[in-house]
């Protein structure tokens, strides 16, 4: 059956550089693949307890096994951020099931 996937986005659409009509087609495709799409919602906190993570959104909490966070940045900025992070920080994030892209 696979895994349950939820995409949480602060904006009213995914892939914000494209216009809403094109993004709507992407939304429909994601939903057709069984992906839960939560728009206009802010991630407020991630709490870790044992092997589970609890994600706090605007008005709800969600229990999960893993969080993958991705932000839209210019690739040069991303390279700079990664260069500044120590390997221990990246390893800690990996061990705690919180991945940042």
QUIVEN-V728165 format. One record per pair of residues at least 24 apart in sequence whose C-alpha atoms are under 10 Angstrom apart, sorted by sequence separation. I is the first residue (numbers start at 1). GAP is how many residues later the second one is. If there is no record, write none. Layout:
I;GAP / I;GAP
//
This chain:
6;24 / 13;24 / 14;24 / 5;25 / 6;25 / 13;25 / 14;25 / 12;26 / 13;26 / 43;26 / 11;27 / 12;27 / 13;27 / 5;28 / 6;28 / 7;28 / 8;28 / 9;28 / 10;28 / 11;28 / 12;28 / 66;28 / 5;29 / 6;29 / 7;29 / 8;29 / 9;29 / 10;29 / 11;29 / 12;29 / 67;29 / 68;29 / 69;29 / 70;29 / 71;29 / 72;29 / 4;30 / 5;30 / 6;30 / 7;30 / 8;30 / 9;30 / 10;30 / 11;30 / 66;30 / 67;30 / 68;30 / 69;30 / 70;30 / 71;30 / 3;31 / 4;31 / 5;31 / 6;31 / 7;31 / 8;31 / 9;31 / 10;31 / 11;31 / 65;31 / 66;31 / 67;31 / 68;31 / 69;31 / 70;31 / 3;32 / 4;32 / 5;32 / 6;32 / 7;32 / 8;32 / 9;32 / 10;32 / 65;32 / 66;32 / 67;32 / 68;32 / 69;32 / 8;33 / 9;33 / 10;33 / 64;33 / 65;33 / 66;33 / 67;33 / 68;33 / 8;34 / 9;34 / 8;35 / 53;43 / 52;44 / 53;44 / 51;45 / 52;45 / 53;45 / 50;46 / 51;46 / 49;47 / 10;48 / 48;48 / 8;49 / 48;49 / 48;50 / 46;52 / 17;55 / 16;56 / 15;57 / 6;58 / 5;59 / 4;60 / 5;61 / 6;61 / 7;61 / 8;61 / 5;62 / 7;62 / 9;62
//
